Amino acid sequence: MDVLLKEFSERFKDSEKIFVALRLVAFPDLVATESALLDLQMEVVELKNNELLIKKFKKK
């Protein structure tokens, strides 16, 4: 069981980074800026401050 758990952890260790990026695309207003990848943090700030995009996401 330990071997299986270790293999699973190693295989999916980067998945959290991918999930954060996917949440950024799907729900930019709900993503905590500091949880985004460093190179995407400014994009998150810009998305959160764009009133037009905020209105579009709230319509969905």
C-alpha positions as CSV (number, residue, x, y, z in Angstrom):
1,M,0.0,0.0,0.0
2,D,2.8,2.4,0.8
3,V,4.4,1.8,-2.6
4,L,1.2,2.6,-4.3
5,L,0.7,5.8,-2.3
6,K,4.2,6.9,-3.0
7,E,3.8,6.2,-6.7
8,F,0.5,8.1,-6.8
9,S,2.0,11.1,-5.0
10,E,5.0,11.2,-7.4
11,R,2.8,10.9,-10.5
12,F,0.4,13.7,-9.4
13,K,2.8,16.0,-7.6
14,D,2.4,18.7,-10.2
15,S,-1.4,18.4,-10.4
16,E,-2.0,21.1,-7.8
17,K,-0.3,23.6,-9.9
18,I,-2.3,22.6,-12.9
19,F,-5.6,22.8,-10.8
20,V,-4.7,26.3,-9.7
21,A,-4.2,27.3,-13.3
22,L,-7.5,25.7,-14.3
23,R,-9.4,27.5,-11.5
24,L,-7.8,30.7,-12.7
25,V,-9.3,30.2,-16.2
26,A,-12.7,29.0,-15.0
27,F,-13.2,31.2,-11.9
28,P,-10.6,34.1,-11.9
29,D,-12.7,36.1,-9.4
30,L,-12.4,33.2,-6.8
31,V,-8.7,32.5,-7.1
32,A,-6.5,33.9,-4.3
33,T,-3.8,35.9,-5.9
34,E,-1.1,34.5,-3.8
35,S,-2.1,30.9,-4.7
36,A,-1.5,31.5,-8.4
37,L,1.8,30.8,-10.0
38,L,4.2,33.7,-9.6
39,D,4.2,34.6,-13.3
40,L,0.4,34.6,-13.3
41,Q,-0.2,36.7,-10.2
42,M,-0.3,40.0,-12.1
43,E,-2.8,38.5,-14.5
44,V,-5.0,37.6,-11.6
45,V,-4.8,41.1,-10.2
46,E,-5.8,42.5,-13.6
47,L,-8.6,40.1,-14.0
48,K,-10.0,40.8,-10.6
49,N,-10.0,44.6,-11.3
50,N,-11.6,44.4,-14.7
51,E,-15.2,45.3,-14.2
52,L,-16.3,44.1,-17.6
53,L,-14.9,40.6,-17.0
54,I,-16.4,40.5,-13.5
55,K,-19.8,41.2,-14.9
56,K,-19.5,38.5,-17.5
57,F,-18.4,35.9,-15.0
58,K,-21.3,36.8,-12.7
59,K,-23.8,36.3,-15.5
60,K,-22.8,32.7,-15.9
